Amino acid sequence: MAQSDPALQPRCDMKGHPRTDEPMVHVDGVWKRFGKLEVLKGVDLVVFPGETYVLLGPSGGGKSTMLRCINHLEKIDGGRLWVDGELMGYRQKGDVLHELKVKEVAKQRSKIGMVFQRFNLFPHMTALENVMKAPVSVAGMSRQKAENEALALLDRVGLADKVDVYPGQLSGGQQQRVAIARALAMHPKLMLFDEPTSALDPELVGEVLEVMKQLAHDGMTMVVVTHEIGFAKEAADGVALLDGGVVVECGPPNDVLVNPQEERTKVFLSKVLS
């Protein structure tokens, strides 16, 4: 893996404003292979604190793999990847990288919330118990404090009246909102969303997107894989089109989505918006 210094990266956000803070996510020349298949081919991304960054592109383009690499659910094969200034999955001594132990990676990952396509809720636990579990079991929070925070989070995602309801009694949109509350319960500095509405019926998509828009408005740093172009236009600070494992085009949503420069971006958008 080639060395890189995060301090040498661009110091502007997607709106062109000068930044003096460190990037929350800094992806520098990242490669990922599955056998002989190269899924990511030298991807670069910079996301600053408080920004919402949307990854678009066709299936198989590398979006979900990129997301999983950010929290080291997938090990990268080249490049470097930092979250909040911390090298993910590795410790560097001189020119040599040393892979972190499982506990050390888990500690890094605990600061990153992730919401998947499938809700992955515990079916035998109520909505409240699902949200409380990680703070109590992983973070060692007292049950009373965890319950108070879980109640506040369920209210935040519009489910104050569903605290004692089991997942099987909730709609898909409601389950996904519980999953978002569960991720927020660990007080993450970064939220990752992997096509969070793709498994939902069309009429339920809006309620999940509204929660995500509110998170963006509140200043949560987010990287979102989605095909919801409306959400990208309304809530994103930056957009990148990934195809064939490379960033085809990136920039503010008004540039990429309204006035794309690359032919591949134009073709993709014409298919998605048709």
Accessible surface in RSA format (square Angstrom, percent):
REM  Atomic radii and reference values for relative SASA: ProtOr
REM  Chains: A
REM  Algorithm: Lee & Richards
REM  Probe-radius: 1.40
REM  Slices: 20
REM RES _ NUM      All-atoms   Total-Side   Main-Chain    Non-polar    All polar
REM                ABS   REL    ABS   REL    ABS   REL    ABS   REL    ABS   REL
RES MET A   1    91.43  47.4  22.93  15.2  68.51 163.1  28.93  24.6  62.51  82.8
RES ALA A   2    79.97  73.5  62.14  95.9  17.83  40.6  72.55 102.2   7.42  19.7
RES GLN A   3   103.65  58.0  76.51  55.9  27.14  64.6  28.12  59.9  75.53  57.3
RES SER A   4    36.42  30.8  11.56  15.4  24.86  57.3  16.83  35.8  19.59  27.4
RES ASP A   5    65.85  46.1  61.66  61.4   4.20   9.9  22.01  51.8  43.84  43.7
RES PRO A   6    28.16  20.5  28.16  25.7   0.00   0.0  28.16  23.2   0.00   0.0
RES ALA A   7    63.14  58.1  45.65  70.4  17.49  39.8  46.75  65.8  16.39  43.4
RES LEU A   8   144.70  80.6 113.42  81.1  31.28  78.6 117.53  82.5  27.17  73.1
RES GLN A   9    40.87  22.9  36.43  26.6   4.44  10.6   0.98   2.1  39.88  30.3
RES PRO A  10    86.65  63.2  73.76  67.2  12.89  46.9  86.12  71.1   0.53   3.3
RES ARG A  11    71.82  30.2  66.11  33.7   5.71  13.6  51.86  70.9  19.96  12.1
RES CYS A  12    62.96  47.6  52.47  58.5  10.49  24.7  14.03  35.5  48.94  52.8
RES ASP A  13    19.80  13.9  11.21  11.2   8.59  20.3   2.34   5.5  17.47  17.4
RES MET A  14    40.76  21.1  31.56  20.9   9.20  21.9  26.74  22.7  14.02  18.6
RES LYS A  15   130.44  63.6 101.60  62.3  28.84  68.7  57.99  52.2  72.44  77.2
RES GLY A  16    49.90  61.5   0.00   N/A  49.90  61.5  29.67  81.4  20.23  45.3
RES HIS A  17    98.93  54.1  98.70  68.6   0.23   0.6  61.50  63.4  37.43  43.5
RES PRO A  18   116.91  85.2  98.97  90.2  17.94  65.2  99.08  81.8  17.83 110.8
RES ARG A  19    46.69  19.6  37.72  19.2   8.96  21.3  12.71  17.4  33.97  20.6
RES THR A  20   140.70 100.1 108.66 110.2  32.04  76.4  81.66 109.7  59.04  89.3
RES ASP A  21    53.98  37.8  44.95  44.7   9.03  21.4  41.94  98.7  12.04  12.0
RES GLU A  22    86.87  49.9  81.70  61.8   5.17  12.3  47.30  91.5  39.57  32.3
RES PRO A  23     4.89   3.6   2.22   2.0   2.67   9.7   2.22   1.8   2.67  16.6
RES MET A  24    16.70   8.7  16.36  10.8   0.34   0.8  16.59  14.1   0.12   0.2
RES VAL A  25     0.47   0.3   0.47   0.4   0.00   0.0   0.47   0.4   0.00   0.0
RES HIS A  26     2.71   1.5   2.71   1.9   0.00   0.0   2.61   2.7   0.10   0.1
RES VAL A  27     1.11   0.7   0.00   0.0   1.11   2.7   0.00   0.0   1.11   3.0
RES ASP A  28    27.69  19.4  26.25  26.1   1.44   3.4   0.81   1.9  26.88  26.8
RES GLY A  29    23.67  29.2   0.00   N/A  23.67  29.2  20.18  55.4   3.48   7.8
RES VAL A  30     0.00   0.0   0.00   0.0   0.00   0.0   0.00   0.0   0.00   0.0
RES TRP A  31    84.15  33.8  84.15  40.7   0.00   0.0  67.05  35.8  17.10  27.7
RES LYS A  32    18.50   9.0  18.50  11.4   0.00   0.0   0.00   0.0  18.50  19.7
RES ARG A  33    97.45  40.9  88.53  45.1   8.91  21.2  28.81  39.4  68.64  41.6
RES PHE A  34    89.00  44.5  74.87  46.4  14.13  36.8  80.60  48.9   8.40  24.1
RES GLY A  35    71.88  88.6   0.00   N/A  71.88  88.6  44.46 122.0  27.41  61.4
RES LYS A  36   210.52 102.7 177.97 109.2  32.55  77.5 127.13 114.4  83.40  88.8
RES LEU A  37   118.08  65.8 112.85  80.7   5.23  13.1 116.29  81.7   1.80   4.8
RES GLU A  38    65.53  37.6  55.32  41.9  10.21  24.3  11.96  23.1  53.57  43.7
RES VAL A  39    21.08  13.9  15.47  14.0   5.61  13.5  20.22  17.6   0.86   2.3
RES LEU A  40     0.00   0.0   0.00   0.0   0.00   0.0   0.00   0.0   0.00   0.0
RES LYS A  41    80.48  39.3  69.41  42.6  11.07  26.4  20.48  18.4  60.01  63.9
RES GLY A  42    26.56  32.8   0.00   N/A  26.56  32.8   8.49  23.3  18.07  40.5
RES VAL A  43     1.49   1.0   0.00   0.0   1.49   3.6   1.49   1.3   0.00   0.0
RES ASP A  44    82.58  57.8  71.89  71.6  10.69  25.3  30.36  71.5  52.22  52.1
RES LEU A  45     7.83   4.4   2.58   1.8   5.25  13.2   7.77   5.5   0.05   0.1
RES VAL A  46    28.84  19.0  19.37  17.5   9.47  22.8  19.37  16.8   9.47  25.7
RES VAL A  47     0.90   0.6   0.90   0.8   0.00   0.0   0.90   0.8   0.00   0.0
RES PHE A  48     1.76   0.9   1.76   1.1   0.00   0.0   1.76   1.1   0.00   0.0
RES PRO A  49    46.66  34.0  37.98  34.6   8.67  31.5  38.29  31.6   8.36  52.0
RES GLY A  50    31.82  39.2   0.00   N/A  31.82  39.2  16.53  45.4  15.29  34.2
RES GLU A  51     9.48   5.4   9.45   7.1   0.04   0.1   7.46  14.4   2.03   1.7
RES THR A  52     1.05   0.7   0.97   1.0   0.08   0.2   0.01   0.0   1.04   1.6
RES TYR A  53     2.49   1.2   2.49   1.4   0.00   0.0   0.63   0.5   1.87   2.3
RES VAL A  54     0.00   0.0   0.00   0.0   0.00   0.0   0.00   0.0   0.00   0.0
RES LEU A  55     0.00   0.0   0.00   0.0   0.00   0.0   0.00   0.0   0.00   0.0
RES LEU A  56     1.72   1.0   1.72   1.2   0.00   0.0   1.72   1.2   0.00   0.0
RES GLY A  57     0.00   0.0   0.00   N/A   0.00   0.0   0.00   0.0   0.00   0.0
RES PRO A  58    33.80  24.6  29.25  26.7   4.54  16.5  33.80  27.9   0.00   0.0
RES SER A  59   103.66  87.6  75.50 100.8  28.16  64.9  44.68  95.1  58.98  82.6
RES GLY A  60    77.74  95.9   0.00   N/A  77.74  95.9  41.93 115.1  35.81  80.2
RES GLY A  61     1.27   1.6   0.00   N/A   1.27   1.6   1.27   3.5   0.00   0.0
RES GLY A  62     5.05   6.2   0.00   N/A   5.05   6.2   2.68   7.4   2.37   5.3
RES LYS A  63     7.63   3.7   6.05   3.7   1.57   3.7   0.20   0.2   7.43   7.9
RES SER A  64    35.26  29.8  32.51  43.4   2.75   6.3  26.59  56.6   8.67  12.2
RES THR A  65    20.38  14.5  18.78  19.0   1.59   3.8   0.78   1.0  19.60  29.6
RES MET A  66     0.00   0.0   0.00   0.0   0.00   0.0   0.00   0.0   0.00   0.0
RES LEU A  67     0.00   0.0   0.00   0.0   0.00   0.0   0.00   0.0   0.00   0.0
RES ARG A  68    77.52  32.5  77.52  39.5   0.00   0.0  19.01  26.0  58.50  35.5
RES CYS A  69     1.80   1.4   0.00   0.0   1.80   4.2   0.00   0.0   1.80   1.9
RES ILE A  70     0.40   0.2   0.40   0.3   0.00   0.0   0.40   0.3   0.00   0.0
RES ASN A  71     3.15   2.2   3.15   3.0   0.00   0.0   0.00   0.0   3.15   3.0
RES HIS A  72    12.80   7.0   7.97   5.5   4.83  12.4   4.49   4.6   8.31   9.7
RES LEU A  73    61.86  34.5  38.13  27.3  23.73  59.7  39.90  28.0  21.96  59.1
RES GLU A  74    36.95  21.2  35.80  27.1   1.15   2.7   1.85   3.6  35.10  28.7
RES LYS A  75   107.86  52.6 105.47  64.7   2.38   5.7  64.01  57.6  43.85  46.7
RES ILE A  76    11.80   6.7   7.31   5.4   4.50  10.8   7.31   5.3   4.50  12.2
RES ASP A  77    63.34  44.4  37.89  37.7  25.46  60.2   9.89  23.3  53.45  53.3
RES GLY A  78     9.84  12.1   0.00   N/A   9.84  12.1   9.84  27.0   0.00   0.0
RES GLY A  79     9.53  11.8   0.00   N/A   9.53  11.8   5.46  15.0   4.07   9.1
RES ARG A  80     3.87   1.6   3.36   1.7   0.51   1.2   1.85   2.5   2.02   1.2
RES LEU A  81     3.05   1.7   2.06   1.5   0.99   2.5   2.06   1.4   0.99   2.7
RES TRP A  82    22.44   9.0  22.24  10.8   0.20   0.5   8.19   4.4  14.25  23.1
RES VAL A  83     7.88   5.2   5.29   4.8   2.59   6.2   5.29   4.6   2.59   7.0
RES ASP A  84    66.16  46.3  48.11  47.9  18.05  42.7   1.84   4.3  64.32  64.1
RES GLY A  85    48.36  59.6   0.00   N/A  48.36  59.6  21.10  57.9  27.26  61.1
RES GLU A  86    74.82  43.0  70.48  53.3   4.34  10.3  33.39  64.6  41.43  33.8
RES LEU A  87    21.55  12.0  16.64  11.9   4.91  12.3  16.64  11.7   4.91  13.2
RES MET A  88     8.38   4.3   4.52   3.0   3.85   9.2   1.12   0.9   7.26   9.6
RES GLY A  89     0.00   0.0   0.00   N/A   0.00   0.0   0.00   0.0   0.00   0.0
RES TYR A  90    28.13  13.1  23.10  13.1   5.04  13.1  14.80  11.1  13.33  16.4
RES ARG A  91   104.23  43.8 100.42  51.2   3.82   9.1  38.15  52.1  66.08  40.1
RES GLN A  92    65.56  36.7  39.08  28.6  26.48  63.0  18.14  38.6  47.42  36.0
RES LYS A  93   132.04  64.4 121.33  74.4  10.71  25.5  69.57  62.6  62.47  66.5
RES GLY A  94    65.40  80.7   0.00   N/A  65.40  80.7  43.35 119.0  22.05  49.4
RES ASP A  95   112.96  79.1  87.73  87.3  25.23  59.7  24.63  58.0  88.34  88.1
RES VAL A  96    83.54  55.0  80.99  73.3   2.55   6.2  83.54  72.6   0.00   0.0
RES LEU A  97    40.11  22.3  16.74  12.0  23.37  58.8  16.74  11.8  23.37  62.9
RES HIS A  98    78.88  43.1  75.16  52.2   3.72   9.5  51.47  53.0  27.41  31.9
RES GLU A  99    88.72  50.9  60.54  45.8  28.18  67.1  23.73  45.9  64.99  53.1
RES LEU A 100    20.12  11.2   9.87   7.1  10.25  25.8  10.33   7.3   9.79  26.4
RES LYS A 101   157.81  77.0 150.50  92.3   7.31  17.4 100.39  90.4  57.42  61.2
RES VAL A 102   130.88  86.1 125.38 113.5   5.50  13.2 127.50 110.8   3.38   9.2
RES LYS A 103   179.06  87.4 170.51 104.6   8.55  20.4 114.78 103.3  64.28  68.5
RES GLU A 104    56.66  32.5  52.60  39.8   4.06   9.7  31.73  61.4  24.92  20.3
RES VAL A 105    12.43   8.2  12.43  11.2   0.00   0.0  12.43  10.8   0.00   0.0
RES ALA A 106    51.23  47.1  44.37  68.5   6.86  15.6  46.09  64.9   5.14  13.6
RES LYS A 107   142.99  69.8 136.48  83.7   6.52  15.5  84.93  76.4  58.06  61.8
RES GLN A 108    10.14   5.7   6.84   5.0   3.29   7.8   6.84  14.6   3.29   2.5
RES ARG A 109    73.12  30.7  70.01  35.7   3.11   7.4  26.84  36.7  46.28  28.1
RES SER A 110    39.18  33.1  24.29  32.4  14.89  34.3  22.83  48.6  16.35  22.9
RES LYS A 111    71.05  34.7  69.26  42.5   1.79   4.3  42.39  38.2  28.66  30.5
RES ILE A 112    13.06   7.4   0.58   0.4  12.48  30.1   0.76   0.5  12.30  33.4
RES GLY A 113     6.56   8.1   0.00   N/A   6.56   8.1   6.56  18.0   0.00   0.0
RES MET A 114    26.02  13.5   7.16   4.7  18.85  44.9   7.16   6.1  18.85  25.0
RES VAL A 115     2.08   1.4   0.12   0.1   1.96   4.7   2.08   1.8   0.00   0.0
RES PHE A 116    64.73  32.4  62.41  38.7   2.32   6.0  62.41  37.8   2.32   6.6
RES GLN A 117    68.48  38.3  67.44  49.3   1.03   2.5   9.26  19.7  59.21  44.9
RES ARG A 118   160.74  67.5 158.93  81.0   1.81   4.3  56.03  76.6 104.71  63.5
RES PHE A 119    29.51  14.8  26.60  16.5   2.91   7.6  26.83  16.3   2.68   7.7
RES ASN A 120    92.83  64.0  64.94  62.8  27.89  67.2  32.59  78.4  60.24  58.2
RES LEU A 121    19.70  11.0   1.62   1.2  18.08  45.4   1.72   1.2  17.98  48.4
RES PHE A 122    76.00  38.0  75.69  46.9   0.32   0.8  76.00  46.1   0.00   0.0
RES PRO A 123    99.85  72.8  89.46  81.5  10.39  37.8  89.64  74.0  10.21  63.5
RES HIS A 124   125.50  68.6 103.02  71.6  22.48  57.5  89.78  92.5  35.72  41.6
RES MET A 125    34.00  17.6  34.00  22.5   0.00   0.0  33.61  28.6   0.39   0.5
RES THR A 126    13.68   9.7  13.68  13.9   0.00   0.0  11.36  15.3   2.32   3.5
RES ALA A 127     0.18   0.2   0.00   0.0   0.18   0.4   0.18   0.3   0.00   0.0
RES LEU A 128    20.71  11.5  20.71  14.8   0.00   0.0  20.71  14.5   0.00   0.0
RES GLU A 129    70.96  40.7  67.90  51.4   3.05   7.3  20.72  40.1  50.24  41.0
RES ASN A 130     0.25   0.2   0.04   0.0   0.21   0.5   0.00   0.0   0.25   0.2
RES VAL A 131     0.17   0.1   0.00   0.0   0.17   0.4   0.00   0.0   0.17   0.5
RES MET A 132     7.57   3.9   7.42   4.9   0.16   0.4   4.72   4.0   2.85   3.8
RES LYS A 133    74.18  36.2  67.04  41.1   7.14  17.0  41.46  37.3  32.71  34.8
RES ALA A 134    25.35  23.3  23.60  36.4   1.75   4.0  25.15  35.4   0.20   0.5
RES PRO A 135     3.65   2.7   3.63   3.3   0.01   0.1   3.65   3.0   0.00   0.0
RES VAL A 136    37.26  24.5  29.54  26.7   7.72  18.6  29.54  25.7   7.72  20.9
RES SER A 137    74.51  63.0  35.31  47.1  39.21  90.3  29.16  62.1  45.36  63.5
RES VAL A 138   105.66  69.5  74.26  67.2  31.40  75.7  78.35  68.1  27.31  74.1
RES ALA A 139    62.24  57.2  24.13  37.2  38.12  86.7  33.88  47.7  28.36  75.1
RES GLY A 140    63.84  78.7   0.00   N/A  63.84  78.7  32.24  88.5  31.60  70.8
RES MET A 141    32.60  16.9  19.52  12.9  13.07  31.1  27.85  23.7   4.74   6.3
RES SER A 142    68.08  57.5  51.85  69.2  16.23  37.4  53.79 114.5  14.29  20.0
RES ARG A 143   153.68  64.5 148.34  75.6   5.34  12.7  67.48  92.2  86.20  52.2
RES GLN A 144   114.29  63.9 109.88  80.3   4.41  10.5  56.32 119.9  57.97  44.0
RES LYS A 145   112.26  54.8 109.20  67.0   3.06   7.3  56.82  51.1  55.44  59.1
RES ALA A 146     1.81   1.7   0.00   0.0   1.81   4.1   0.37   0.5   1.45   3.8
RES GLU A 147    61.64  35.4  61.64  46.6   0.00   0.0   0.96   1.9  60.68  49.5
RES ASN A 148    79.06  54.5  70.94  68.6   8.11  19.5  24.32  58.5  54.74  52.9
RES GLU A 149    42.55  24.4  38.95  29.5   3.60   8.6  28.50  55.1  14.05  11.5
RES ALA A 150     1.40   1.3   0.70   1.1   0.70   1.6   0.93   1.3   0.48   1.3
RES LEU A 151    67.31  37.5  63.15  45.2   4.16  10.4  63.48  44.6   3.83  10.3
RES ALA A 152    63.83  58.7  50.20  77.5  13.63  31.0  58.47  82.3   5.36  14.2
RES LEU A 153    20.49  11.4  20.33  14.5   0.16   0.4  20.49  14.4   0.00   0.0
RES LEU A 154     0.03   0.0   0.03   0.0   0.00   0.0   0.03   0.0   0.00   0.0
RES ASP A 155    88.54  62.0  78.33  78.0  10.21  24.1  10.04  23.6  78.50  78.3
RES ARG A 156   108.81  45.7  77.17  39.3  31.64  75.3  42.68  58.3  66.12  40.1
RES VAL A 157     2.15   1.4   0.32   0.3   1.83   4.4   1.55   1.3   0.61   1.6
RES GLY A 158    50.32  62.1   0.00   N/A  50.32  62.1  31.91  87.6  18.41  41.2
RES LEU A 159     1.87   1.0   1.87   1.3   0.00   0.0   1.87   1.3   0.00   0.0
RES ALA A 160    55.66  51.2  38.95  60.1  16.71  38.0  40.14  56.5  15.51  41.1
RES ASP A 161   111.71  78.3  78.79  78.4  32.92  77.9  50.70 119.3  61.01  60.8
RES LYS A 162    59.22  28.9  59.19  36.3   0.03   0.1   7.13   6.4  52.09  55.5
RES VAL A 163    26.25  17.3  25.97  23.5   0.28   0.7  25.97  22.6   0.28   0.8
RES ASP A 164   104.17  73.0  90.01  89.6  14.16  33.5  32.81  77.2  71.36  71.2
RES VAL A 165    34.34  22.6  33.40  30.2   0.94   2.3  34.34  29.8   0.00   0.0
RES TYR A 166    96.74  45.2  96.74  55.0   0.00   0.0  57.32  43.1  39.42  48.6
RES PRO A 167     7.20   5.2   7.12   6.5   0.08   0.3   7.20   5.9   0.00   0.0
RES GLY A 168    76.29  94.1   0.00   N/A  76.29  94.1  41.38 113.6  34.91  78.2
RES GLN A 169   132.77  74.2  96.95  70.9  35.82  85.3  42.73  91.0  90.04  68.3
RES LEU A 170    11.84   6.6   0.47   0.3  11.37  28.6   1.69   1.2  10.15  27.3
RES SER A 171    42.50  35.9  27.64  36.9  14.86  34.2  36.88  78.5   5.62   7.9
RES GLY A 172    18.65  23.0   0.00   N/A  18.65  23.0  10.70  29.4   7.95  17.8
RES GLY A 173     0.00   0.0   0.00   N/A   0.00   0.0   0.00   0.0   0.00   0.0
RES GLN A 174    35.59  19.9  35.59  26.0   0.00   0.0   0.81   1.7  34.78  26.4
RES GLN A 175    34.07  19.1  34.07  24.9   0.00   0.0   0.00   0.0  34.07  25.8
RES GLN A 176     0.17   0.1   0.17   0.1   0.00   0.0   0.00   0.0   0.17   0.1
RES ARG A 177    27.37  11.5  27.37  14.0   0.00   0.0   0.14   0.2  27.23  16.5
RES VAL A 178     0.09   0.1   0.09   0.1   0.00   0.0   0.09   0.1   0.00   0.0
RES ALA A 179     4.36   4.0   2.82   4.4   1.54   3.5   2.82   4.0   1.54   4.1
RES ILE A 180     0.00   0.0   0.00   0.0   0.00   0.0   0.00   0.0   0.00   0.0
RES ALA A 181     0.00   0.0   0.00   0.0   0.00   0.0   0.00   0.0   0.00   0.0
RES ARG A 182    49.94  21.0  48.62  24.8   1.33   3.2  18.04  24.7  31.90  19.3
RES ALA A 183    12.98  11.9   3.15   4.9   9.83  22.4  12.44  17.5   0.54   1.4
RES LEU A 184     9.23   5.1   3.88   2.8   5.35  13.5   3.88   2.7   5.35  14.4
RES ALA A 185     3.28   3.0   2.36   3.6   0.92   2.1   2.71   3.8   0.57   1.5
RES MET A 186    43.73  22.6  29.28  19.4  14.45  34.4  30.90  26.3  12.82  17.0
RES HIS A 187   124.44  68.0  99.10  68.9  25.34  64.8  79.33  81.8  45.12  52.5
RES PRO A 188    11.64   8.5   1.68   1.5   9.95  36.2   1.68   1.4   9.95  61.9
RES LYS A 189    62.11  30.3  47.85  29.4  14.26  34.0  41.43  37.3  20.68  22.0
RES LEU A 190     0.00   0.0   0.00   0.0   0.00   0.0   0.00   0.0   0.00   0.0
RES MET A 191     0.00   0.0   0.00   0.0   0.00   0.0   0.00   0.0   0.00   0.0
RES LEU A 192     0.00   0.0   0.00   0.0   0.00   0.0   0.00   0.0   0.00   0.0
RES PHE A 193     0.00   0.0   0.00   0.0   0.00   0.0   0.00   0.0   0.00   0.0
RES ASP A 194    11.15   7.8  11.15  11.1   0.00   0.0   0.00   0.0  11.15  11.1
RES GLU A 195    30.03  17.2  28.55  21.6   1.48   3.5   3.01   5.8  27.01  22.1
RES PRO A 196     0.85   0.6   0.75   0.7   0.10   0.3   0.75   0.6   0.10   0.6
RES THR A 197     8.59   6.1   4.93   5.0   3.67   8.7   0.12   0.2   8.47  12.8
RES SER A 198    64.59  54.6  24.14  32.2  40.45  93.2  34.90  74.3  29.69  41.6
RES ALA A 199    35.92  33.0   2.44   3.8  33.48  76.2  12.07  17.0  23.85  63.2
RES LEU A 200    16.78   9.3   0.32   0.2  16.46  41.4   2.75   1.9  14.02  37.7
RES ASP A 201    82.17  57.6  78.96  78.6   3.21   7.6   7.55  17.8  74.61  74.4
RES PRO A 202   116.74  85.1  99.89  91.1  16.84  61.2 103.78  85.7  12.96  80.6
RES GLU A 203   135.70  77.9 100.35  75.9  35.35  84.2  64.26 124.3  71.44  58.3
RES LEU A 204    34.24  19.1  34.24  24.5   0.00   0.0  34.24  24.0   0.00   0.0
RES VAL A 205    20.84  13.7  20.84  18.9   0.00   0.0  20.84  18.1   0.00   0.0
RES GLY A 206    38.70  47.7   0.00   N/A  38.70  47.7  34.77  95.4   3.93   8.8
RES GLU A 207    51.77  29.7  39.00  29.5  12.77  30.4  24.77  47.9  27.00  22.0
RES VAL A 208     0.00   0.0   0.00   0.0   0.00   0.0   0.00   0.0   0.00   0.0
RES LEU A 209    17.31   9.6  17.31  12.4   0.00   0.0  17.31  12.2   0.00   0.0
RES GLU A 210   101.23  58.1  97.00  73.4   4.23  10.1  43.37  83.9  57.86  47.2
RES VAL A 211    17.37  11.4  14.25  12.9   3.12   7.5  17.31  15.0   0.06   0.2
RES MET A 212     0.33   0.2   0.33   0.2   0.00   0.0   0.33   0.3   0.00   0.0
RES LYS A 213    45.04  22.0  40.88  25.1   4.16   9.9  16.28  14.7  28.76  30.6
RES GLN A 214    87.07  48.7  84.55  61.8   2.52   6.0  32.98  70.2  54.10  41.0
RES LEU A 215     2.40   1.3   2.40   1.7   0.00   0.0   2.40   1.7   0.00   0.0
RES ALA A 216    18.33  16.9   6.26   9.7  12.07  27.5   6.43   9.1  11.90  31.5
RES HIS A 217   151.34  82.7 120.21  83.6  31.13  79.6  98.34 101.4  53.00  61.7
RES ASP A 218    75.71  53.0  37.71  37.5  38.00  89.9  21.74  51.2  53.97  53.8
RES GLY A 219    37.52  46.3   0.00   N/A  37.52  46.3  22.38  61.4  15.14  33.9
RES MET A 220    32.61  16.9  26.14  17.3   6.47  15.4  29.34  24.9   3.27   4.3
RES THR A 221     5.43   3.9   3.99   4.0   1.45   3.4   0.00   0.0   5.43   8.2
RES MET A 222     0.00   0.0   0.00   0.0   0.00   0.0   0.00   0.0   0.00   0.0
RES VAL A 223     0.84   0.6   0.84   0.8   0.00   0.0   0.84   0.7   0.00   0.0
RES VAL A 224     0.06   0.0   0.06   0.1   0.00   0.0   0.06   0.1   0.00   0.0
RES VAL A 225     0.00   0.0   0.00   0.0   0.00   0.0   0.00   0.0   0.00   0.0
RES THR A 226     3.37   2.4   2.68   2.7   0.69   1.6   1.38   1.8   1.99   3.0
RES HIS A 227    71.94  39.3  60.89  42.3  11.05  28.3  51.59  53.2  20.35  23.7
RES GLU A 228    54.43  31.2  52.81  40.0   1.62   3.9   4.15   8.0  50.28  41.0
RES ILE A 229     9.24   5.3   5.89   4.4   3.35   8.1   5.89   4.2   3.35   9.1
RES GLY A 230    48.77  60.1   0.00   N/A  48.77  60.1  38.15 104.7  10.62  23.8
RES PHE A 231     3.26   1.6   0.14   0.1   3.12   8.1   0.24   0.1   3.02   8.6
RES ALA A 232     0.00   0.0   0.00   0.0   0.00   0.0   0.00   0.0   0.00   0.0
RES LYS A 233    95.68  46.7  76.77  47.1  18.91  45.0  35.54  32.0  60.14  64.1
RES GLU A 234   122.20  70.2  86.97  65.8  35.24  83.9  40.80  78.9  81.41  66.5
RES ALA A 235    17.74  16.3   2.01   3.1  15.73  35.8   9.01  12.7   8.72  23.1
RES ALA A 236    11.70  10.8   0.00   0.0  11.70  26.6   0.01   0.0  11.69  31.0
RES ASP A 237    25.56  17.9  23.59  23.5   1.97   4.7   3.25   7.6  22.31  22.3
RES GLY A 238     0.28   0.3   0.00   N/A   0.28   0.3   0.00   0.0   0.28   0.6
RES VAL A 239     0.00   0.0   0.00   0.0   0.00   0.0   0.00   0.0   0.00   0.0
RES ALA A 240     0.00   0.0   0.00   0.0   0.00   0.0   0.00   0.0   0.00   0.0
RES LEU A 241     1.49   0.8   1.49   1.1   0.00   0.0   1.49   1.0   0.00   0.0
RES LEU A 242     0.00   0.0   0.00   0.0   0.00   0.0   0.00   0.0   0.00   0.0
RES ASP A 243    31.73  22.2  29.21  29.1   2.52   6.0   2.61   6.1  29.11  29.0
RES GLY A 244    41.20  50.8   0.00   N/A  41.20  50.8  38.19 104.8   3.00   6.7
RES GLY A 245     1.19   1.5   0.00   N/A   1.19   1.5   0.08   0.2   1.11   2.5
RES VAL A 246    61.15  40.2  60.50  54.8   0.65   1.6  61.15  53.1   0.00   0.0
RES VAL A 247    42.52  28.0  17.26  15.6  25.26  60.9  17.26  15.0  25.26  68.5
RES VAL A 248    38.95  25.6  18.89  17.1  20.06  48.3  24.07  20.9  14.88  40.4
RES GLU A 249    21.87  12.6  15.40  11.7   6.47  15.4  17.05  33.0   4.82   3.9
RES CYS A 250    66.98  50.7  42.37  47.3  24.62  57.9   0.00   0.0  66.98  72.2
RES GLY A 251     7.65   9.4   0.00   N/A   7.65   9.4   7.65  21.0   0.00   0.0
RES PRO A 252    40.75  29.7  40.75  37.1   0.00   0.0  40.75  33.6   0.00   0.0
RES PRO A 253    14.10  10.3  13.96  12.7   0.13   0.5  14.08  11.6   0.02   0.1
RES ASN A 254   104.59  72.1 100.68  97.3   3.92   9.4  22.24  53.5  82.35  79.6
RES ASP A 255    79.11  55.4  78.31  77.9   0.80   1.9  20.93  49.3  58.18  58.0
RES VAL A 256     1.98   1.3   1.98   1.8   0.00   0.0   1.98   1.7   0.00   0.0
RES LEU A 257     9.61   5.4   0.32   0.2   9.30  23.4   0.32   0.2   9.30  25.0
RES VAL A 258    98.92  65.1  71.07  64.3  27.85  67.1  75.12  65.3  23.81  64.6
RES ASN A 259    94.73  65.3  91.85  88.8   2.88   6.9  18.76  45.2  75.97  73.4
RES PRO A 260    19.53  14.2  16.16  14.7   3.37  12.3  16.16  13.3   3.37  21.0
RES GLN A 261   124.66  69.7 101.62  74.3  23.04  54.9  48.44 103.1  76.22  57.8
RES GLU A 262    80.04  46.0  79.29  60.0   0.76   1.8   5.20  10.1  74.84  61.1
RES GLU A 263   116.58  66.9 110.48  83.6   6.10  14.5  61.41 118.8  55.17  45.0
RES ARG A 264    80.09  33.6  74.30  37.9   5.79  13.8  47.15  64.4  32.93  20.0
RES THR A 265     1.31   0.9   1.31   1.3   0.00   0.0   1.31   1.8   0.00   0.0
RES LYS A 266    93.68  45.7  86.90  53.3   6.78  16.1  42.36  38.1  51.32  54.7
RES VAL A 267    54.75  36.0  52.74  47.7   2.00   4.8  54.72  47.5   0.02   0.1
RES PHE A 268    10.56   5.3  10.18   6.3   0.37   1.0  10.56   6.4   0.00   0.0
RES LEU A 269    10.05   5.6  10.05   7.2   0.00   0.0  10.05   7.1   0.00   0.0
RES SER A 270    66.62  56.3  50.17  67.0  16.45  37.9  48.86 104.0  17.76  24.9
RES LYS A 271   147.39  71.9 128.97  79.1  18.42  43.9  83.15  74.8  64.23  68.4
RES VAL A 272    51.19  33.7  22.75  20.6  28.44  68.5  29.67  25.8  21.52  58.4
RES LEU A 273   100.47  56.0  67.13  48.0  33.34  83.8  71.04  49.9  29.42  79.2
RES SER A 274   123.85 104.7  54.65  72.9  69.20 159.4  74.78 159.2  49.07  68.7
END  Absolute sums over single chains surface
CHAIN  1 A    12710.5       9799.0       2911.5       6854.4       5856.1
END  Absolute sums over all chains
TOTAL         12710.5       9799.0       2911.5       6854.4       5856.1
